Amino acid sequence: MEIGISTASFFPRLVTEDALAALGGLGAKVCEVFFASFSEYTEDFARMLKGVADGAGVRVHSVHALTNQFEPELFSKGARARQDAFAIYERVCAAGEILGADCYTFHGATRLKPAVKYSFDYPYLAGRVNELIDIAGAHGLTFTYENVHWTYFSEPEYYASLRRLCPNLKSTLDIKQAMQARKDYKDYLAVMGDSLRTVHLCNYDSDGKLLMPHDKAGVVDFRELFCALKGQGYDGPCFIEVYDRCYEDFKEIGCSLDYLGDILTSID
């Protein structure tokens, strides 16, 4: 395993290319690129970003788009809306291919009415997901579904049900999203199993306030987390993905990078 940084940690303070350069300056060697808007879903932008990554000495492991711009419509029953969303999705995959990314991090459809109990048409959803997996694969990317508390994948059972119909489905674990869904991250690990490809890291206090990983007020036991990941054979990257309200200075992200790196080294 290795510790990296997601450029989402700098959003919206820095545009994506400046965020990528900044995380390289903090010492990160691997990253997830968060594309912030439609103008970034282009081959020209990806080529420019690839130059920035190479100059900063950073490897791009995964790409991640701004979910609500198109991902929910990938499941639309309306053919035109779905086709338009698929066209945008393929542009993001093409950009990821130029960056040399291994994975696409996916949020998918949202739960717009959290008080409503959702009933999922798994055969239909699986059909769309399998299409998305194939498109990503054509661009050399692995499609990974992330647990997010405000999306369909807020419950571990959703992924377990979908995975039975999508044999090539992989996953991303986000521990802060698990907490916000009022679940133990281990519940997600149990259904992800050997499909896990990416991990997102943040810290939080006993009231659920999000914090930097190195913040002593946090309750996340990162040693326990890393041991759990190693215990099920995970050897991929773990990315610091925090919100800009969690810190005042970018140097704090670097402090968390060093802090988590020390913990990981101590258990190798």
C-alpha positions, 0 to 999 in steps of 0.5 A: 500500500501507499499513501497519496492525495486526491486533487479533490482535497484542494477543491475549490481553492485551486483549479485541477492543474494547480492542485496536481502541482501542489500535491506533488510539492507536498511529496505525494507520488500517487494521486486521484484526479478530480475533474471539476467541470465539463471543460476538463473532460477533454483530451487537450486538458488531459494532455496538459494535465499529464504534463503537470503530473509528469513534471511533479513526479506524480502517478495518476491512479484514478480519475473521478468526475463531478458526479451530479453533472452526468452520472445519475443520468447514466441510469435514466430510463430516458434514452436520450438523457442516458445516451448523452450521459454515456457520451460524457462518461466516455470522454472522462474515460478517454481523459483518464486513459491519456493520464495513464490512470488505472481506475475510474471512481464512480458515485452514480445515481443519487438518493434525492429523497433520503426519507423514502425507502428505495426499491432497486431494479437490480437487473436494469442497474446491472445492465447499465453498470456492465456497459460502463465497465466495458467502456472503461475497460476499452480505455484501459480503466477499471470501473470502481463503485464508491460507497457514498451516503447520498447515493444508491450505494449507501448500503453495503447490501446494494453493492453485494446485490449488484456484484452478483450480476456484475462479475467484473465490478470493482470498488472504492472504500470511503471511510468518511462516507461510511461514517456519514451513512452511520455504518462501520467501514468494515461492513463495506469491506466485507462486501467489497472483498477482493474487488477493492481497488482504491481507498479514501481517507479522512478523519472525524470526531465523535460528533461526525465533524470531518478533520484532517487525518493527523488531527488528534481530535479524530477517532479513526484508528488508521493503524487498525484500518491499514491492518484490516486492509492488509488482512484482506490482501489489499495493496493499492493506494489510500488517498487523503480526500478531505474538504477544504473546510478541514484545514487552513493551510495546504501544509496540513495536507502534507502533515497528514501525508507524513503522518499516515505514511509513518503509520503504514511504514510501522506495520509493513 
